């Protein structure tokens, strides 16, 4: 249980009973043990925005009442937000596909930061820590060992082979399997690095088949985010991806003004996105840029009703680099959801 769970709880109950906190945390944690990608989106919407589909609210509430009988079955909207936060946080305590999607979803929703209404800041902090830790851990430098580094499965396989002690039995097969997984991860990591490197030094948009020097930042920035997302082999994406994304956008000629509103970049980028084969998606508050793009591709107007639904002002001013990084974050979140 998080040490501040009592204080999270005061968001819904002024003076919660300390005796019930542990069992409530455990109930929220148990709900997270078997959640779908739809559940993750619903939990994020509930925790960050106080929104939730009636069907999910009913399902979540009934589960909690069953696991923790003191949990109120009705009039529990704010308390459900507390429990959703606990569920999400618990899934980021260890590395998992669920944790990847949750952390990336929180990052995607922070655009701009004042549009979300979490019950605590700890969940945002944890998401940042999780992504920083995981982006490094899934890309281990396993093929270049050193005395200071722990022995890898490849090292163990090499030692067993040299000593002629490798047996085709359960332990031996496991050693071979672990080694193959390490090699596969290394290949993916190296491929990712090479793809990003050639993308940067090539100074060319692979989707539009044009040199970046002849593209405006407004028309290329969203396409650049798609191209960056296509080069990510392992999730969470490398921390350097956003820096490289900024570099390739800076290969386009500068524009004045340097900042413009969100709708401007979407409208200018639609033609290029069509060439990139962008697919339409659902309109969700968690991915405002993707949702706006999908709405415009389908012919829907970027009106006040859509802005209210997405909880964002289409007049919100950003730079080309900022909108590219945000779109990239949303694309990474959507991909992570498909892995759950």
Secondary structure, 3 states (H helix, E strand, C coil): CCCCHHHHHCCCCCCCCHHHHHHHHHHHHHHHHHCCHHHHHHHHHHHHHCCCCHHHHHHHHHHHHHHCCCCCCCCCHHHHHHHHHHHHHHHCCCCCHHHHHHHHHHHHHCCCHHHCCCCCCHHHHHHHHHHHHHHHHCCCCCCCCCCCCCCCHHHHHHHHHHCCCCCCCHHHHHHHHHHHHHHHHHHHHHHHHHHHHHHHHHCEECCCCEEHHHCEHHHHHHHHHHHHHHCCCCCCCCCCHHHHHHHHHCCCECCCCCEEEHHHHHHHHHHHHHHCCCCCCCCCCCCHHHHHHHHHHCCCCCCHHHHHHHCCCCCCEEEHHHHHHHHHHHHHHHHHHHHC
